[in-house]
């Protein structure tokens, strides 16, 4: 076997903000009506954890309101969200970074042609 190369520094340590479109329709297929909105919150958390590589994921209240806006059954098919990986200010926390998930309002049929975008943060 070839010798292992030196470890590269992980990009997960960086503070970064990106916008994603999440297709909730495929993630909620086959879920009973009374469980759809709570499952949507869990699926968004799972998506954010996978994309940003942090265990600590926090959902903004406006995103929660947007998920629940049409009731427990009528979760929107797609959502545009902004994932911000940030440094944890809490000293005694286990995780150094956390992900904040916020809602990006998009008109009902405005998802066509949207890509994942890096957002410049003003820090």
JOHU-V401458 format. One record per residue. N is the residue number from 1. SS is DSSP state (helix for helix, strand for strand, loop for the rest). Layout:
BEGIN
N:SS / N:SS
END
This chain:
BEGIN
1:loop / 2:loop / 3:loop / 4:loop / 5:loop / 6:loop / 7:loop / 8:loop / 9:loop / 10:loop / 11:helix / 12:helix / 13:helix / 14:loop / 15:loop / 16:strand / 17:strand / 18:strand / 19:strand / 20:strand / 21:strand / 22:strand / 23:strand / 24:helix / 25:helix / 26:helix / 27:helix / 28:loop / 29:loop / 30:loop / 31:loop / 32:loop / 33:helix / 34:helix / 35:helix / 36:helix / 37:helix / 38:helix / 39:helix / 40:helix / 41:helix / 42:helix / 43:helix / 44:helix / 45:helix / 46:helix / 47:helix / 48:helix / 49:helix / 50:helix / 51:helix / 52:helix / 53:loop / 54:loop / 55:loop / 56:loop / 57:strand / 58:strand / 59:strand / 60:loop / 61:helix / 62:helix / 63:helix / 64:helix / 65:helix / 66:helix / 67:helix / 68:helix / 69:loop / 70:loop / 71:loop / 72:loop / 73:loop / 74:loop / 75:loop / 76:loop / 77:loop / 78:strand / 79:strand / 80:strand / 81:strand / 82:strand / 83:strand / 84:strand / 85:strand / 86:strand / 87:strand / 88:loop / 89:loop / 90:loop / 91:loop / 92:loop / 93:loop / 94:loop / 95:loop / 96:loop / 97:strand / 98:strand / 99:strand / 100:strand / 101:strand / 102:strand / 103:strand / 104:loop / 105:loop / 106:loop / 107:loop / 108:loop / 109:loop / 110:loop / 111:loop / 112:loop / 113:loop / 114:loop / 115:loop / 116:loop / 117:strand / 118:strand / 119:loop / 120:loop / 121:loop / 122:loop / 123:loop
END
